[in-house]
């Protein structure tokens, strides 16, 4: 995977919140997703752009 696509600018990460809960997101480098633990959702990052739509998020199963 291209190095540029697998990283999120830390400043951007500070600004982004989960659109459902308004909670904090963490970057999962292995899956290239932004994770909302509170909502149990993982938002994909495509071509370096976080897709912050609940309809595009993956549900996190236990």
Order of alpha helices (4+ residues) and beta strands (2+ residues): alpha-beta-beta-beta-beta-beta
